[in-house]
Amino acid sequence: MFPQLGQEPLKPYEAAARAAQDTTPLIDDFAPDVVVADVLTLGPALAAERRGVPVATLIPHVDPRTEPGWPPFSSGARPARTPLGRAGWRGVGRLVDRALDHGRDELNEVRASVGLPPLAHHHGGISRDLVLVGSVPQLAYPRPALPGTHTVGPFVWEPPADRVELPPGDAPLVLVAPSTSQDPGGLLLRAALRGLADAPVRVLAAQNRVSAEDAARLGPIDVPDNALLVPWVSYGQTMPAADVVVCHAGHGTLLRALAAGKPVVAIPATGDMHENAARLAWSGAGIRLPRRLAGARALRTAVLTAITDPSYAARAGEIAAWVAAGDGTDRGAPLVEALAARGRG
């Protein structure tokens, strides 16, 4: 349900129809040559289509579309390597297709309500003309090319932050960067500080600006002598100095670390974090730990492995080199301009 000020909450597709109607006058006034819409914001895309304006879809994470024989997106499972395994996932895929059929039918009801024809395919919120995937190819499983789809690299932004002094010494630096929303109890933070307390590393850990009420509820955090706990860190400032990053595998944090050439130890919490962590492990640029097993001892072992095995840093360095050659803006802008030119022609 989507809250509306002074109104009854709208269901997602009802909100999309309302947004499309509200956005159409803006399209008329601005008269754009192309509209770029996030994959989760259907309203602008529908409004543009109503007025015949080309639409590009921005996917700010790995592409959620799967292939036959692949596991469901966000399951955290990797594509099978044997015919029997692929057959099993195809059976699961038929159940997923039913859900996608239902989603397509709901979307077609919205399209009809704003005067657009129905679609026969799934993922109707994704443009068939241009898709910009704000991720890296090293996290994409091998597949046939999808028409109009381009992996362009991350779109990087972070809020301003004061500079943080690093823990003293020259031991390897571990940056603990937990999710701002998916670990309210600070389980990852506490496990990392306990597990690395006597390890030959320095630890910089962020608490992510918890409120005074939450801090009182959670109680004190034991910070060992080799660690520094701070309210917030700038990833842009601190990740280049780190030797390994520990996180929940949110796509933004994960791409920040890999773009800095740093191996990652990922403990996924929910949603697409499981997908991101699976692809990280598959890429060879980091280690995935299931949350149920991510105690202090296991986390310590994973961190020290990521530091001492050079293959992880080498693979992360390859990803960093790809990002350094052009980020999402550098690669994406010419594609959007080309789509606009086709629309004018």
URLIN-V237961 format. One record per pair of residues at least 24 apart in sequence whose C-alpha atoms are under 6 Angstrom apart, sorted by the first residue. I is the first residue (numbers start at 1). J is the second residue. Records with the same first field share a line. If there is no record, write none. Layout:
I->J ; J
This chain:
16->42 ; 43
17->110
19->43
20->44 ; 46 ; 47
23->47
33->340
34->340
56->127 ; 130 ; 131
57->126 ; 127 ; 131
58->131 ; 132
59->133 ; 134
60->134
61->134 ; 135
62->135
74->271 ; 272 ; 274 ; 275
76->274 ; 275 ; 278
139->279
152->328 ; 331 ; 332
153->327 ; 328
154->327 ; 328
155->328
161->234
171->201 ; 202
172->201 ; 243
173->201 ; 202 ; 203 ; 242 ; 243
174->203 ; 242 ; 243 ; 244 ; 245
175->204 ; 205 ; 245
176->205 ; 245 ; 246
177->206 ; 246 ; 247
178->247 ; 248
179->248
180->208
191->295 ; 296
194->296
195->296 ; 297 ; 300
196->300
197->224
202->226 ; 227
203->227
204->228
205->229
206->230 ; 231 ; 232
207->231
208->232
249->273 ; 277
258->316 ; 320
259->320
260->320
261->316 ; 317 ; 320
262->313 ; 316
263->312 ; 313 ; 316
267->291
284->312
285->312 ; 315 ; 316
286->312
